[in-house]
Amino acid sequence: MEQRSSGRFWAALIAGLLVFFGLFVGLVIYLLQPSTDTTRIRDIMIILLAVEGLFIGIALVVLMVQIGLLVYVLHEEVRPILESLQDTAHTVKGTTVFLSEHLTKPVIQVKGYVAVLRSLKALFRFRRPKERSTNS
């Protein structure tokens, strides 16, 4: 279905370009005729350009309003979300600092002490003297 609509789009685009090109060529041929009243055509073109300028001005006003709405949305909706994310990041940071100081650091210290005691035990291995047998 998507290929059909894409094919129709390209066919309509090519047809529109051909019609535009045909009108342009016809207009040029008409204007090159010696009997053509170019002042009337000039006046019509000036009016058309003025109307086009009016439409462009309206489009620019609409664009400025849309940009203003975008700034409003960013200020009123996205900014609180970013502030909430910052609060969450600070909470996570505080949690990790707390766990590091109250859980991880003591566990590492105890493991260090145990490792020292094991190495001391291995260094000074106390062996019991062998008992003498009474069967001699």
CYANA upper distance limits for C-alpha pairs under 8 A (distance plus 0.5 A):
  1 MET  CA      5 SER  CA      7.10
  2 GLU  CA      6 SER  CA      6.66
  3 GLN  CA      7 GLY  CA      6.49
  4 ARG  CA      8 ARG  CA      6.59
  5 SER  CA      9 PHE  CA      6.54
  6 SER  CA     10 TRP  CA      6.86
  7 GLY  CA     11 ALA  CA      6.64
  8 ARG  CA     12 ALA  CA      6.51
  9 PHE  CA     13 LEU  CA      6.56
 10 TRP  CA     14 ILE  CA      6.59
 11 ALA  CA     15 ALA  CA      6.58
 12 ALA  CA     16 GLY  CA      6.49
 13 LEU  CA     17 LEU  CA      6.68
 14 ILE  CA     18 LEU  CA      6.66
 15 ALA  CA     19 VAL  CA      6.71
 16 GLY  CA     20 PHE  CA      6.61
 17 LEU  CA     21 PHE  CA      6.51
 18 LEU  CA     22 GLY  CA      6.54
 19 VAL  CA     23 LEU  CA      6.65
 20 PHE  CA     24 PHE  CA      6.63
 21 PHE  CA     25 VAL  CA      6.70
 22 GLY  CA     26 GLY  CA      6.60
 23 LEU  CA     27 LEU  CA      6.54
 24 PHE  CA     28 VAL  CA      6.74
 25 VAL  CA     29 ILE  CA      6.72
 26 GLY  CA     30 TYR  CA      6.58
 27 LEU  CA     31 LEU  CA      6.59
 28 VAL  CA     32 LEU  CA      6.73
 29 ILE  CA     33 GLN  CA      7.27
 30 TYR  CA     36 THR  CA      7.64
 31 LEU  CA     36 THR  CA      6.59
 31 LEU  CA     38 THR  CA      7.71
 32 LEU  CA     36 THR  CA      8.03
 37 ASP  CA     41 ILE  CA      7.46
 38 THR  CA     42 ARG  CA      6.40
 39 THR  CA     43 ASP  CA      6.67
 40 ARG  CA     44 ILE  CA      6.74
 41 ILE  CA     45 MET  CA      6.61
 42 ARG  CA     46 ILE  CA      6.70
 43 ASP  CA     47 ILE  CA      6.79
 44 ILE  CA     48 LEU  CA      6.67
 45 MET  CA     49 LEU  CA      6.56
 46 ILE  CA     50 ALA  CA      6.68
 47 ILE  CA     51 VAL  CA      6.74
 48 LEU  CA     52 GLU  CA      6.59
 49 LEU  CA     53 GLY  CA      6.58
 50 ALA  CA     54 LEU  CA      6.73
 51 VAL  CA     55 PHE  CA      6.80
 52 GLU  CA     56 ILE  CA      6.67
 53 GLY  CA     57 GLY  CA      6.59
 54 LEU  CA     58 ILE  CA      6.76
 55 PHE  CA     59 ALA  CA      6.58
 56 ILE  CA     60 LEU  CA      6.63
 57 GLY  CA     61 VAL  CA      6.80
 58 ILE  CA     62 VAL  CA      6.73
 59 ALA  CA     63 LEU  CA      6.56
 60 LEU  CA     64 MET  CA      6.62
 61 VAL  CA     65 VAL  CA      6.74
 62 VAL  CA     66 GLN  CA      6.68
 63 LEU  CA     67 ILE  CA      6.69
 64 MET  CA     68 GLY  CA      6.67
 65 VAL  CA     69 LEU  CA      6.74
 66 GLN  CA     70 LEU  CA      6.66
 67 ILE  CA     71 VAL  CA      6.73
 68 GLY  CA     72 TYR  CA      6.71
 69 LEU  CA     73 VAL  CA      6.63
 70 LEU  CA     74 LEU  CA      6.63
 71 VAL  CA     75 HIS  CA      6.56
 72 TYR  CA     76 GLU  CA      6.42
 73 VAL  CA     77 GLU  CA      5.97
 73 VAL  CA     78 VAL  CA      7.38
 74 LEU  CA     78 VAL  CA      5.35
 74 LEU  CA     79 ARG  CA      6.80
 75 HIS  CA     79 ARG  CA      5.89
 76 GLU  CA     80 PRO  CA      7.46
 77 GLU  CA     81 ILE  CA      7.21
 78 VAL  CA     82 LEU  CA      6.77
 79 ARG  CA     83 GLU  CA      6.70
 80 PRO  CA     84 SER  CA      6.56
 81 ILE  CA     85 LEU  CA      6.72
 82 LEU  CA     86 GLN  CA      6.72
 83 GLU  CA     87 ASP  CA      6.76
 84 SER  CA     88 THR  CA      6.69
 85 LEU  CA     89 ALA  CA      6.63
 86 GLN  CA     90 HIS  CA      6.71
 87 ASP  CA     91 THR  CA      6.68
 88 THR  CA     92 VAL  CA      6.67
 89 ALA  CA     93 LYS  CA      6.60
 90 HIS  CA     94 GLY  CA      6.61
 91 THR  CA     95 THR  CA      6.61
 92 VAL  CA     96 THR  CA      6.66
 93 LYS  CA     97 VAL  CA      6.67
 94 GLY  CA     98 PHE  CA      6.57
 95 THR  CA     99 LEU  CA      6.60
 96 THR  CA    100 SER  CA      6.41
 97 VAL  CA    101 GLU  CA      6.62
 98 PHE  CA    102 HIS  CA      6.43
 98 PHE  CA    103 LEU  CA      8.35
 99 LEU  CA    103 LEU  CA      5.64
 99 LEU  CA    104 THR  CA      6.79
100 SER  CA    104 THR  CA      5.26
100 SER  CA    105 LYS  CA      6.33
101 GLU  CA    105 LYS  CA      6.00
101 GLU  CA    106 PRO  CA      8.02
102 HIS  CA    106 PRO  CA      7.07
103 LEU  CA    107 VAL  CA      6.70
104 THR  CA    108 ILE  CA      6.62
105 LYS  CA    109 GLN  CA      6.67
106 PRO  CA    110 VAL  CA      6.63
107 VAL  CA    111 LYS  CA      6.62
108 ILE  CA    112 GLY  CA      6.59
109 GLN  CA    113 TYR  CA      6.77
110 VAL  CA    114 VAL  CA      6.65
111 LYS  CA    115 ALA  CA      6.61
112 GLY  CA    116 VAL  CA      6.74
113 TYR  CA    117 LEU  CA      6.69
114 VAL  CA    118 ARG  CA      6.63
115 ALA  CA    119 SER  CA      6.67
116 VAL  CA    120 LEU  CA      6.61
117 LEU  CA    121 LYS  CA      6.50
118 ARG  CA    122 ALA  CA      6.62
119 SER  CA    123 LEU  CA      6.57
120 LEU  CA    124 PHE  CA      6.55
121 LYS  CA    125 ARG  CA      6.17
